Each structure stands twice: as C-alpha cells, then as structure tokens.
Amino acid sequence: MSVVLAIFLLPLCAAADEYQWPLELPRQLTSSFAEYRPGRFHAGIDLRTGGIGLPVHAAADGYVSRVRCSPWGYGKAVYLQLKDGHSVVYGHLDDYDKRLRDYVRKAQHKAQDYTVDLYPAPGVFPVQRGQIIAASGQTGIGAPHLHYEIRDAAQHPINPRLLAVSWPDTTVPLIRRILVVPDGPGSSVNGDLVPITLDAQHTGENRYTCAAVRASGRIGFGIDVMDPGTGGYKLGIHRLRCMIGDTEVFRVQHDTLSYDNNRNAAVAYHPYFLDQGHFLVLWRWPGNACASYAVSAGDGWFAVPDQESEIRIEATDFLGNHAIVTFHLQPGDPSVDAPECPALGRGTAKLDCFGTYLVVTARFTAAEPACPELLIEGGNDLLAATFRRVDSKTFRAGFVPPRAGAYALRVSHPRMDPCEQSFHAFIRGEKGLAQGVDGLTLSAAPDSPYGILFVRTDTLAKPPPTPMKKVGNVYGIWPGDAPIDAPIQIAFPAPDTLPHPERIHVYRRQGSSWVREETQRTKGRFSIAARHFGTFAAMEDNSPPVISNVTPPNGYQAETRRPIIRAAAADAGSGIESFKMTCGGQWLLAAYDPERNRLEWERDEALPPGRHEIVIQVTDAAGNTATTTRAVVIPD
C-alpha cells in the first residue's frame, strides 16, 4: 500500500516522551527488548499493527541513513539517524514514502534485483519528528507487525525505556519454573550431578515459592519467566536478581546489546533445557561477553552456605512490575546406601552433557549392590572417575577434561555389556582439530567453545528420510544442543568425482525438515561453517523449483497496462536462491514472499501496449531453474 508524500506531525501522546511513537494505534507490544530468539536476543521491540498499511512516523528530527529491501529478515526497512546521535530502525514495512520508494525502485531497476541495501548521503532525505516515512507491513519474516529498534552512537541496540519510550503495562511477570545447576562433578543438587527443574507455585499477588533444594559445592540458578502482555502476548523481562538473604549474588539486566556478541543469547538461555522452558541463567557462561551479563562483578556461581539459607529471585519487567520467588537452600549431600539384595539386573550406560562437564549414567533394571567402574583415556593418560550412587538402580559420574584433545571413556561391570564412548574436547582459547568417523574433521577456533565444547561423531544406521539423493552417509554430531560461539569448520568426506558438484550441499536436520548449509566443495570434501551440531547429510538437489497458480492466464486480454502478475514459487530441496520476471524481454520488479511462497510484480510502471510474453524464472541454490511463460495483450 502506498503512503502519501506528506509531513504529518502528530500531537504528543505524552509530554514526557522523548521520541514520537511510530504508530497511530494504542501502544501494544508483541515482543520486547532482549527477548529470546533461537540463538540470539531480540534487538528491538515489536509493535502490534493488526494488519498492513498503517502510517509509520519518524521518532525525531534527523535523516534517512539507510534503506533496505529484501525478501528475508526485516524485509523492507528504513534506518534514521537522529540529531541526538541515536539511530532508529523500522522493519517489516509494506512500503516507503514516495521519495524513498522512487529512490529504492531506481536502484532496483539499475541492478535488476529486488534486494538492495542503500546508504543515502546525510541530508538527501531529511525527516522531521512525526513525519510519515513508511507504511507498516509483514515483509521479511513474521506476521504483520512493526519492528522498532533504537541504537546508540556505536550502533548498539538499547532498551527503549532508557529513552522514556513507554507503553501501558500493569501486569507482573509470571514465574513458571526454576532451574538449579551444579557447576561440575564436585557439586551436587538433591544428591545428584544432573540439574533439576522445579515448578514455581503461586502464593498470591506477585509471590511464588518452590520446593526446598539440598545442595553441595557450587551451584547456579536459572528461571523460566515471562511478562504477560496485553492481547495474550508473552514478553520478556528487564532484570533478574538472585539474592541469598540480603546479599545480591548475580544480576542480569537488559539495557544494551551488541551485534558483535548478540549470539551470546545461546548461553543466556540454558541451551540444554530448551525443551523444558526458556531458562534465563543467573550466571555468566565462559565466553559470554554480552552487556546484560556484565552488570555483576562475580560469575554467578556460588558456594552453598553451611547453614540453611533463603534464596530469592526477583524478576522485573520494563515498566517496573516485579515478581519474586523464594525457596530454601539446605546444605549437604545425602548419601544412598547400597541395597542388600541379590544382583539380578542388567545395566546400560549413557553419556550426557549439561554444560562444561560430562555426566555418565549407569542404570540397572533392578537394585544393584555393586558400583560400576569408569576409566577415561586421554592421550597417554589413564584417568579414573568415581561413580556415585543416586538410588538403588542408578549411578552417576562427572568428568571435566584436564586439557583439549581426544578421549575414550569405558564403563565396566559384570552385568553390563562392554561400553565405550569416544569424544573430543575443545577448550576456549585454543585452536583444535577433531578427527571423526569416516575421515570427518572438525576445526575449532580459539573462541569457538563457550568454555569447553564436547563433540562425538557417528554414522547413523537408521537415518531419517531425506528429500533428495544422499551423497555418502548421514552423520550425527553430538551434542545437538551444544552452544557454539565462533563457527566450527566441519569437513565431510565426498567422492572424488561427481557429475554435478554444484548441486550438492550439506543439510542439517531441523525438526522434521532439512536446512541447507552454505557449502564449500573441494576435491574429496564438503565443508561448512556451523554454529549447530545435530544430524547432517550431503544431498544432491536435481529437482527444479515448482511454479504454480500463475496469474494471468495464457492469452489474457488485459484491461490495464499494469495487470496483476503473480505466481506461487516453492522449492522442496535447496531453497529458492533467485527469481526473475520479464515482459517482452523487459525486466519487471517483482517481490518474493518466502513465507507464503509468492512472487508478485510490484506494478511500478506501465507495460508497453501490444502482445507480449511474460516469463517467470525461478532458480534454486543448486542451480536448477524452472521457467513458465504467459502470453498477454496489453491495451493502448
């Protein structure tokens, strides 16, 4: 929808507002600052629009410093540089004002590309506070909404509340669960090495409690909390404080972010418990450099006091509403006596990772009086780790590698089949190279691990189905939830000769589908830069995209020189990489919506009269191309 070219100043919504609210709607957020996103923090706030085409107003006096148009990410976006030194980003727009629209379209036609990223010189597009600069939409990723982001002079996103940007909020945060984590094998929670989750019980108003915890050594906490917004939206919180009595142990406070380390959200929300909740952790994971975790001097881990203590965790939203959960922390490590019974059960062993240490669990089908043995071989060293009894059937042992390198772990017991696991440990600050199955290799930069990164590789005997032709084995790289800072370079074996190597990519299993990774192809290797482990396969995409539901029909007698031209365009393999639409050989500006698989002409110019052939061409990332044509007659 177009936006009239006008300077339209709105009255102030509140005298204290430093910046103009961007929409002529009641102020309602659908996402808040620093809210959880997979592998990152949300850098701004999202505003409810209820549809597309609403006027978007400039926050303050300044000029347009950047205009971006893309099918992905923020879609159509406008960046303003304000006179006070801050900048503002408006994303997912449906359209720009006329002067910006003309500027963008001129660049698109010159490049013959829908995607452009433009930086006009200061002063070319001045704006005044309240001026209409765009229309809201849903371009890029997501339902209709407006992404509104304020950055400081260093281009760091900042909490809008610090600049008096406000919205109604009278609800208190909702605390759902508590996570209690031992910091390694020398600590315990409720007599175990494995972190526990506890349900929070609402006791009235803004108060919660949960079951008491018995612990020893050093522990840390996480909390699954959200702020109920109007309209049923679930927002994030501004500040967390962990207190023992009147002493603050650690604080997390979302005031500013940096794109240099925004991915540190991967260790702000505990990566190994995302299936149980988004636990914002109250300790600083090794390598976490984001400002939200730099408020406290300590790292958040603390030694369990000698006497019973009260733990209080306070969660505060961006408008100052807060909720508090309190519970008791009891010192001690309860011991479990060996059962006096005949040995009748069979045992199995399992390896788990919950952070920067490994946990080996030996579990028997019946009460077991005899403890298993655990040996770990690393280089020329033979290391022993001691199992501790958790209950009558279960034993656990923890292991922290003393150095980077390859390790072999062996669990032995008279009533267990032989159990051996091999793994590699990368340690932050050191380069590392791990050799996996089939000649697979993993190369880590010094800043790839968050502290310690474990890795184990396997070929899958029963791999999940693949939509394309597999090239070699399907590989499992464990642990799939491992957080990774700098990408790990993973090289997969490949045949020496391939008829169409350009059609082959490495894909990673994500849910029930496969996601293409950017793949480098050299003789005998397929290489990717990965920030995720999991299930991988090299596959060859030989199928072109599918073009369907084309409008207009063939032979169409148009009633206007700007008829609707659109089509559905989808690809089940490597994904759509590029698209092109022409009429009589003339390039047409077409927009692609990847969520709706729709390609549509922008109708930004009149077509020449006469009979013409419309050609729609779509190419996937493997180079396969689909083409369809329609004959149309354009009137005089």
Phi, psi and omega in degrees: 000136183281160179240131181294147177277106183202156169256112188235106184266126179269150172293153180296136176285328178208137185300334184278349183296126176280329182238150176292131172295136191284345186237152174268059181219160169304142186284109181220126179267143170252343173210148183248174182292138177063018177293158182295133166226151180305110176077009181199168171266150172284125192274349181222206170240149177253134184250137179290132177244333181073005180165202181236163173093009179280142179299138177246127189252146178293141183289322183196178180294144179170216178209161177284120182258342182201144173225129184232144177222123183204152173290345190248175172057237181280001179063236173275126185220148176236136178244127177250136169261120184267158182294336182278002178101342177278164173231158184229139179245133175241120185239164178067036183285154175271329183199164174257166172293168192302316183295320178288322179299314179298319180297315181292315182295324177299317179292323179295317179293324179295318180274349188049052182208133177293324184277119176222152178224104194244144180234083179296149180295150178305137178092345180292319179234078177291152176225153174245155178307130178087350181295141176286123181245346185191180173237141181291156182201211177214031178290158185078224186251133173114167177288171180303125175189171176245121172277125184233117188226131178248134180238151177276186184296337178270009181067029174266126176299139182233156177298118184300335180295335178294342179249024175068015172286125189226164178205157181293136176196109178244001181272149178266154177303151179253116179267125186253312183213157177242139176248129178240125192232125168287148184273358178170186184298339180276003181237167178210154173230120184052041176076016185225161177271350186269134175303152179238155173243141182233135176285136176274132179256126181284126182249004179125143182051241183252028186247144179221161171215170174209176184298151176294154182238133172256130186211163175218160180075219180250138181223169175217167183236154169226161183218132175265107187219147174215162181251113181294122177262170177293148180080012178085007181282146181253114185255169177270181181246165183269314189220141170238138174229132175252124184237141166246110188063235179261007183260125176281123179273317184200152179224139170244128183218119185268091177247329180208151178233169175222135177292344177292330181225022181300334178291352177296352171303338178298337177240012170272321173257123190305116188291337185267004181230021182294339177283350180249350180152163176268088183274108174285119189275145181256046170207163182261109178295142178306126181097351179282108185253007185289150187296331180301335183253013180253010183287319183267150180287321181279178181264359176096337174284141180217152179283134179296126180296162181287340180241160179301136184228159175259127176262134177230126176243124182251131177243125184236134179273184188285347177256009175092357175289141185221158174227151185228133171245133178235146176201167185261140176248119183252134180281153175128160181229091185299137179262150179244122181286149176293137180289145175264092185203160176293150180274106185239342188271164172253149185243155173227157180238149181219144179249129179232157176230131179236011181160243183257021173213158179258150175236125176256125180246126172250122184233136183247157182281346177216167179308133187236118181281336187257134181279138175291169175248147181228124175237142180231123181256125178225108185064235178266004183261143172244112187253143178249136174235141187262130172286145171243145181279129178263317174207190187295339184245350194234138176231147176223150174221145178249155182214129171243118182295135180288341181204166176289153177140189183269143180224151172235129185246131182230129175248130181229146180191145182302333182247033174230140170295152179307134183230120177222133178232134175252141178207168179237145177244123170262142181236135183301137182098352181232140168290151181211152176225124179247134176262124181251192180294153174062017183083007175297139180231149176232124181247125182251137171280165179303329181257021174288314181280145164271089185082263178238134178240121178264152178210138174222137182242146178214156165264138186272120180291326178236076184288157175293158180297146179243143183281348183230176180290123179286144174244092183095198184279166169261132187246141170253126177244116188252148359273139184295337181268003186301130174283138181231131180274265174292141185302145172271130176275116182246126180246123181257145178293149180216152176300151180293326181237131178223135183294325182223073183297333181293343181269001186254131174226160169273136180240147177246135178291127178225106186066235179260007182237179179240137181246130181288136173256146174297123192239130172263134183245119172232169183302118177082003183216143164245125185238142177225160171253112192245139169249012178218142167265183181141218181254128184231149174208140170275129183225150180255124180262106180253002185255130179286165173300164179249125176253126183215176177049050183281133173236130009271171175289164181296136180080016186295132175265099185289147178262353181218160178277002176230065181288161175287126175233115181209164178201156169274135181223120183219157178217127184270359183250254187282348179094152183289127182257321182208163180211157182207140178227131179227157174227112183060032181086352180275128180293134179248139178283109181240144179254142179246130176252103186291336180283328178257003180052045184239134176244127186215136176292139181282350177056043185270357179207156178280137177279150179292145180292158178117184180270128184223161174253122174271128179241125175246124183231130181231133183236136178268178184289347177267001179090002177283136185237138173244140182224139173223151182231154174218133174271132179226154175245119182262129183287164175291000000 
